[in-house]
Amino acid sequence: MGLFRLLILIALVAAAYWLWRRFTRRPADQPGPQTTLPMVRCAHCGVHVPRSEALEHDERWYCSQAHLEQDRDDRAP
């Protein structure tokens, strides 16, 4: 009977420790929401880049000034 009481006591102490750790944890320890950037595809090479870094011309997106100019030259009659 003494071993059973000891096991119950250990289980209660472990549960109390787990609850204490759970409720005393700072919010900074928990990961925050992931922020994602809208991506666009380069009309010339197909590479995806963040929209904030891409160049737009005639509703088409480019990863660099060189690709914008190359695509413009290829499309010129």
C-alpha positions as CSV (number, residue, x, y, z in Angstrom):
1,M,0.0,0.0,0.0
2,G,2.9,2.4,0.7
3,L,4.3,2.0,-2.9
4,F,0.9,3.0,-4.3
5,R,0.8,6.1,-2.2
6,L,4.3,7.0,-3.3
7,L,3.4,6.7,-7.0
8,I,0.3,8.8,-6.5
9,L,2.4,11.5,-4.7
10,I,5.0,11.5,-7.5
11,A,2.2,11.8,-10.1
12,L,0.7,14.8,-8.2
13,V,4.0,16.5,-7.9
14,A,4.8,16.0,-11.6
15,A,1.3,17.4,-12.6
16,A,1.7,20.4,-10.3
17,Y,5.2,21.1,-11.8
18,W,3.8,20.8,-15.3
19,L,0.9,23.2,-14.5
20,W,3.3,25.7,-12.8
21,R,5.6,25.7,-15.8
22,R,2.7,26.1,-18.2
23,F,1.1,29.1,-16.5
24,T,4.4,30.9,-15.6
25,R,5.8,30.8,-19.1
26,R,6.2,34.3,-20.6
27,P,4.4,35.1,-23.8
28,A,7.8,35.8,-25.5
29,D,8.6,32.1,-25.2
30,Q,5.8,31.2,-27.5
31,P,6.3,31.6,-31.2
32,G,4.3,34.5,-32.7
33,P,2.4,34.5,-36.0
34,Q,4.5,34.1,-39.1
35,T,4.4,37.1,-41.4
36,T,4.4,36.3,-45.1
37,L,5.2,38.7,-48.0
38,P,3.2,38.6,-51.2
39,M,5.3,37.1,-53.9
40,V,5.3,37.8,-57.7
41,R,6.8,35.9,-60.6
42,C,9.4,37.5,-62.9
43,A,7.9,37.7,-66.4
44,H,11.3,37.1,-67.9
45,C,13.0,34.3,-65.9
46,G,10.2,33.0,-63.7
47,V,11.9,33.6,-60.3
48,H,9.6,34.5,-57.5
49,V,10.5,37.6,-55.5
50,P,8.7,39.6,-52.8
51,R,6.4,42.2,-54.4
52,S,8.1,45.0,-52.5
53,E,11.4,44.2,-54.2
54,A,10.0,43.6,-57.7
55,L,9.8,46.1,-60.5
56,E,6.4,46.5,-62.3
57,H,5.9,47.5,-65.9
58,D,2.7,47.2,-67.9
59,E,1.1,45.0,-65.2
60,R,4.1,42.6,-65.4
61,W,6.6,42.0,-62.6
62,Y,10.4,41.7,-63.0
63,C,13.1,40.6,-60.5
64,S,15.7,43.1,-61.8
65,Q,16.1,46.2,-64.0
66,A,18.1,44.1,-66.5
67,H,15.2,41.6,-67.0
68,L,12.7,44.4,-67.4
69,E,14.9,45.9,-70.1
70,Q,15.5,42.5,-71.8
71,D,11.9,41.7,-71.8
72,R,11.0,45.1,-73.2
73,D,13.5,44.7,-76.0
74,D,12.2,41.2,-76.8
75,R,8.7,42.4,-77.0
76,A,9.5,45.5,-79.2
77,P,8.4,45.1,-82.8
